[in-house]
Amino acid sequence: MSVVDPTSTRAPHALTEELPSALVVLGSPVPINTSHRYGIQSLIALDQLGENAAPYLVEYLFGDNISDREGWIEEAWAATRWFLNRGQAVRRQRKSRRVFCWEHDQDAIIADFSRYYGVDLVTCPAMHWWAFKMRFDNLPPESECKTRMFHRGPAPKGSSSEQKSEHARISKIYRLPASRGDDS
């Protein structure tokens, strides 16, 4: 079991150290659910519920290891956010255009992992969340996921009016359905 303290100064080095399988909460190591499915379901819940998803996600990550000690849930939530963010600092994000949806784009994720990594995510029993996310973040620009994200975002700076018009036309093809939390 690889125990990591989310309050430490750095996350484990993925090439030289074991990825975390337990997190320290209030000084005690607690085993966690590390599956890529957990990570994806968590990001879907955060997208739909925002911070209201905290109790659900803490329970899901820590399972039967939840404690009723004072301050435990708050520290466990901070550890959960740290884990989902692969040990990077959790930053407040300003409201911006959504360019990806874990539910809507699942077909592209499955196809890209098969095409680029030879991994069938449908039958894969479990991949560590960090290993999954590293692969996802490093899909090549020509992958379907990255293509969708590019066309849903704004036209690149310095684009001509013709390029902007073409980008807008293509972005309509890749448009995401409005999420439950969207006002638009």
C-alpha positions in Angstrom: 0.0 0.0 0.0 1.4 3.4 -1.0 0.4 6.0 1.6 0.5 9.7 0.7 -0.1 12.7 2.8 -2.0 15.3 0.6 -0.7 18.1 2.9 2.9 17.2 2.0 4.8 19.4 -0.5 4.7 17.1 -3.5 2.9 14.2 -5.1 4.6 10.9 -5.8 6.7 10.8 -9.0 4.8 8.5 -11.3 7.9 7.0 -12.9 9.9 6.3 -9.8 7.3 5.9 -7.0 4.1 3.9 -6.5 0.9 5.8 -7.2 -1.1 6.4 -4.0 -3.5 3.7 -2.7 -4.1 5.4 0.7 -4.2 9.0 1.8 -3.4 10.4 5.3 -6.5 12.0 6.9 -6.0 13.6 10.4 -2.7 11.7 10.7 -4.0 8.3 9.8 -3.6 6.4 6.6 -6.9 5.5 4.9 -7.2 3.2 1.9 -8.9 4.7 -1.1 -10.7 3.8 -4.3 -8.1 4.5 -7.1 -10.1 3.3 -10.2 -10.3 5.4 -13.3 -14.1 4.8 -13.1 -14.1 6.5 -9.7 -12.3 9.5 -11.1 -14.6 9.9 -14.1 -17.8 9.5 -11.9 -16.4 12.1 -9.5 -15.8 14.6 -12.3 -19.3 14.0 -13.6 -20.7 14.6 -10.2 -18.6 17.7 -9.7 -19.8 19.0 -13.1 -23.4 18.4 -12.2 -23.5 19.2 -8.4 -20.4 21.4 -7.8 -19.2 21.4 -4.2 -22.5 19.8 -3.2 -21.0 16.6 -4.4 -18.5 16.6 -1.6 -20.2 14.2 0.8 -20.9 11.7 -2.0 -17.4 11.8 -3.3 -15.7 11.4 0.1 -17.9 8.4 0.8 -17.1 6.9 -2.6 -13.4 7.5 -2.4 -12.9 6.3 1.2 -15.7 3.6 1.3 -16.2 2.0 4.7 -13.2 3.8 6.1 -15.1 7.0 6.9 -14.6 8.4 10.4 -16.8 10.5 12.6 -13.9 12.3 14.2 -14.2 16.1 14.3 -12.8 17.7 11.1 -12.4 14.4 9.3 -14.9 15.0 6.5 -13.4 18.4 5.8 -9.9 17.1 5.6 -11.1 14.0 3.6 -12.7 16.4 1.1 -9.5 18.3 0.7 -7.7 15.0 0.2 -10.3 13.9 -2.3 -9.8 17.1 -4.4 -6.0 16.6 -4.2 -6.3 13.0 -5.4 -8.7 13.9 -8.3 -6.3 16.6 -9.3 -3.4 14.2 -9.4 -1.6 15.8 -6.4 -1.6 19.2 -8.0 -2.8 22.3 -6.1 -6.6 22.7 -6.6 -7.2 26.1 -8.1 -10.4 28.0 -8.3 -11.4 28.2 -12.0 -13.1 31.1 -13.5 -16.3 30.4 -15.4 -15.4 29.5 -19.0 -16.9 27.8 -21.9 -17.2 24.0 -21.4 -15.1 22.2 -24.0 -15.4 18.6 -22.7 -18.1 16.5 -21.1 -17.2 13.1 -19.6 -20.7 11.7 -20.3 -21.3 13.2 -23.8 -17.8 12.4 -25.0 -17.4 8.9 -23.6 -17.4 7.4 -27.1 -14.4 9.5 -28.1 -12.5 8.6 -24.8 -13.1 4.9 -25.4 -12.1 5.1 -29.1 -9.0 7.2 -28.4 -7.7 4.9 -25.6 -8.1 2.0 -27.9 -6.5 3.7 -30.8 -3.6 5.3 -29.1 -2.9 3.1 -26.1 -4.4 -0.3 -27.0 -6.6 -0.1 -23.9 -10.3 -1.2 -24.0 -11.8 1.0 -21.3 -15.1 -0.9 -21.4 -13.5 -4.2 -20.4 -10.5 -2.9 -18.4 -11.2 -3.8 -14.8 -9.5 -0.9 -13.2 -6.7 1.6 -14.1 -5.3 3.9 -11.4 -7.0 7.3 -11.8 -3.6 9.1 -12.1 -2.4 6.7 -14.9 -5.7 7.2 -16.7 -5.6 11.0 -16.4 -2.0 11.2 -17.5 -2.9 9.3 -20.6 -6.0 11.4 -21.2 -4.1 14.7 -20.8 -1.4 13.5 -23.2 -3.6 12.4 -26.1 -2.2 13.8 -29.3 -3.8 16.9 -30.9 -5.3 14.9 -33.7 -7.2 12.6 -31.3 -11.0 12.8 -31.3 -11.1 14.1 -27.7 -8.6 16.9 -28.4 -10.3 17.7 -31.7 -13.6 18.2 -30.0 -12.0 20.3 -27.2 -10.3 22.5 -29.8 -13.4 23.1 -31.8 -15.5 23.9 -28.7 -13.1 26.5 -27.5 -12.6 29.9 -29.0 -10.8 30.4 -32.3 -7.0 30.6 -31.9 -5.6 34.1 -31.4 -4.5 35.7 -34.6 -7.1 33.8 -36.7 -8.3 35.7 -39.8 -12.0 36.5 -40.0 -12.4 33.6 -42.5 -10.7 31.2 -40.1 -12.9 32.4 -37.2 -16.0 31.9 -39.3 -14.9 28.3 -40.2 -14.1 27.6 -36.6 -17.6 28.9 -35.6 -19.2 26.7 -38.2 -17.3 23.6 -37.1 -17.9 24.3 -33.4 -21.6 24.0 -34.0 -21.0 20.4 -35.1 -19.2 19.6 -31.9 -21.5 21.7 -29.6 -22.2 20.2 -26.2 -25.7 19.9 -24.9 -26.4 22.4 -22.0 -25.4 20.9 -18.7 -27.9 20.9 -15.8 -26.0 23.7 -14.1 -25.8 26.0 -17.1 -27.9 29.1 -17.3 -27.5 29.2 -21.1 
